[in-house]
Amino acid sequence: MHPAAHALRAKLDAGQPVLGTFLVEFAGSGAVQALADAGFDFAIIDCEHGNLDPAAVAATIEAAWGAGLCALLRPPLEQRSLVTSALDAGAAGLVFPAIDSLAQVQQAVRISKYTPLGKRGVHLMRGHNRHRPVEPVSFMTEANQQLLTLIQIELAGAVALVDQIAATPGVDGLYVGPGDLSVDLGVAGQWESPLLIRAIEETAAACRRHGKYLACHTDDLGRVPALRQLGVQIIGYSCDVGFFRAAAADLVGRFRAATA
């Protein structure tokens, strides 16, 4: 695994928070180098809502290796070939969306972890080991220890099973998606809704019971202190287009003020 993946795990195991964002539209060396230079810990390449093809995903992961940034993939569970090719390229983790059954959780582990935890396909001359010969057993053992397999809690069905999901061997953490979760709970966009707060608290409690990492997405950094109090370590903030739009709006605003 890449040193950045080791560093991310070390921060998490020391109880420190880590910051990342979603790549939905922008990919390649420029995007990941900019995030790395800014001090981000990780980027999630979103293949649920994004339009990146496998070649662009692999190129972005490769660029992240060079930039010292952890690249995670958010793939639809059904796209095993995409998962395999991204892991072989060197992805440091996976974030599985739209999960609401234990069978799906088990499938996520099956395709992301090597034996004995899963049935990930083995090819030991790929980007994940820099195309160099490795000792298979030790390589697969380390990969299982370092790769982050995160299950998204963004459906009411996942909340109902959250303790069992957190208890599943091979699951490293739970990633709350408040946007989709609020919609599924019938309180779309209502961050202060007791239903949404209770679901996040139940997810946090399950992570504490089973020693798993807790992640949450937000588009408002003002919510971070409250999330940290719940035990959230992995903060996913906004997305690439969100950054681009905010910076563009700020620039235009300052330009108008300067030329008024």
Long-range contacts (C-beta under 8 A, 24 or more apart in sequence): 1-92, 1-128, 1-142, 1-143, 1-146, 1-147, 2-65, 2-70, 2-90, 2-92, 3-68, 4-64, 4-65, 4-68, 4-69, 4-70, 4-92, 5-70, 5-92, 5-93, 5-146, 5-147, 6-146, 8-41, 8-42, 8-70, 8-92, 8-148, 9-146, 9-148, 11-41, 12-213, 12-233, 12-234, 15-233, 16-233, 17-224, 17-228, 17-232, 17-233, 17-234, 17-235, 18-42, 18-233, 18-234, 18-235, 19-235, 19-237, 20-44, 20-70, 20-72, 20-234, 20-235, 20-236, 20-237, 21-236, 21-237, 21-238, 21-239, 21-240, 21-243, 22-46, 22-50, 22-74, 22-217, 22-236, 22-238, 22-239, 22-240, 23-50, 23-52, 23-60, 23-239, 23-240, 24-49, 24-50, 24-239, 24-240, 24-241, 25-50, 25-51, 25-240, 25-241, 26-240, 26-241, 26-244, 27-52, 27-56, 27-57, 27-59, 27-60, 28-56, 28-59, 28-60, 28-63, 29-59, 29-63, 29-66, 29-67, 31-60, 31-63, 31-240, 32-60, 32-63, 32-64, 32-67, 32-69, 32-71, 33-63, 33-66, 33-67, 35-67, 35-69, 36-64, 36-67, 36-68, 36-69, 37-67, 40-69, 41-69, 41-70, 42-69, 42-70, 42-71, 42-72, 42-92, 42-93, 42-234, 43-69, 43-70, 43-71, 43-72, 44-72, 44-73, 44-74, 44-95, 44-236, 45-71, 45-72, 45-73, 45-74, 45-86, 45-91, 46-74, 46-239, 47-73, 47-74, 47-75, 47-76, 47-79, 47-82, 48-74, 48-75, 48-76, 48-97, 48-98, 54-81, 54-82, 54-85, 54-86, 57-82, 57-85, 57-86, 57-89, 58-85, 58-86, 58-89, 58-127, 61-86, 61-89, 61-90, 61-91, 61-127, 62-89, 62-90, 62-127, 64-90, 65-90, 65-127, 72-148, 72-150, 77-104, 77-107, 77-108, 77-111, 80-111, 83-111, 83-112, 84-111, 84-120, 84-121, 87-112, 87-120, 87-128, 87-147, 88-123, 88-126, 88-127, 88-128, 89-126, 89-127, 89-128, 90-126, 90-127, 90-128, 91-128, 92-146, 92-147, 92-148, 93-147, 93-148, 93-149, 93-150, 93-172, 94-147, 94-148, 94-149, 94-150, 95-150, 95-152, 95-175, 96-149, 96-150, 96-151, 96-152, 97-152, 97-154, 97-177, 97-180, 98-152, 98-154, 98-155, 98-180, 99-151, 99-152, 99-153, 99-154, 99-155, 99-158, 99-165, 100-155, 100-156, 100-157, 100-158, 100-161, 101-157, 101-161, 102-161, 102-164, 102-165, 102-168, 105-151, 105-161, 105-165, 105-168, 105-171, 106-168, 108-149, 108-151, 108-171, 109-149, 109-168, 109-169, 109-170, 109-171, 112-147, 112-149, 112-170, 113-144, 113-147, 113-149, 113-170, 114-140, 114-141, 114-143, 114-144, 115-140, 117-144, 117-169, 117-170, 118-170, 144-170, 147-172, 148-172, 148-173, 148-213, 149-173, 150-174, 150-175, 150-213, 150-215, 150-234, 151-175, 152-176, 152-177, 153-177, 153-181, 153-199, 153-203, 154-178, 154-179, 154-180, 154-181, 154-184, 155-180, 155-181, 155-184, 156-181, 156-184, 156-185, 156-199, 159-199, 159-202, 159-203, 162-202, 162-203, 162-206, 163-206, 163-209, 163-210, 165-206, 166-206, 166-207, 166-209, 166-210, 166-212, 167-206, 167-209, 167-210, 171-212, 172-212, 172-213, 173-207, 173-212, 173-213, 173-214, 173-215, 173-234, 174-203, 174-206, 174-207, 174-212, 174-213, 174-214, 174-215, 175-215, 175-216, 175-217, 175-234, 175-236, 176-200, 176-203, 176-214, 176-215, 176-216, 176-217, 176-232, 177-217, 178-216, 178-217, 178-218, 179-217, 191-220, 191-223, 200-230, 201-230, 204-230, 204-231, 204-232, 207-231
